Amino acid sequence: MPAPRSVLLLTTLALSAPLHAQPPAHWYRGNTHVHTTESDGNGTPAEVARWYHDHGYDFVVITDHETITDVAPLNAALGDGGRFLVIQGQEVTQQVADATHPQGRRQAHVSAVGVTRVVRPLGEQGIARGTTIAATYARNLPAVRAAGGVPIVNHPNFRWSGGLADMTDLPDSTLFEVWNAQPHINNRGGGDGHGHVALSTEALWDSLLTRGTLLFGVASDDAHKFRPEQLRELGLTR
């Protein structure tokens, strides 16, 4: 049977396309999760953007809690003709009431990269009641996309909050924070001292991939401290 004409046409176009038609692939160094004085960080947006600029990053996303920073002045000052980019974003600080948790609530934060407006978490003061983490993801991820952004599921082991059952309904192509550099995020898994045992975030990611959910891994700083004396306390400067 002869090949369909559409297939022949596509094949001809592919073979006739010049080899240089596609630009070469390039890795960009960036951070998708950082905080400033606009929420609970201690560096101003200008100071934070300058830190990443001066340390060889190609981009940084400012993700303050329920706040969007105007990045146009930062890009005007630091853009270097397009060689460095500050992207506006937000961390949707979703919490879920849970009487079985030692702190009475679990965390279901989502970063929103490139949003044009603030996405409010569910519930009064961001605490959703009578629902689940999975249900908040089902609401918040599309809400981020509707606001023009790309969502990232943040630090699932923060305060031993997330688990495999909370993630199995995540849609394909969701970004998933496999590593978060904040102390006490529990990336490597373990127990909370109250009988709860969690997988490492890498094992959680692997389990979801094995079940057929396509998630893309992300690693972030989630930095809050930029003052030299505090960086020394963390062993990050001399």
Disulfide bonds with the S-S distance in Angstrom:
none
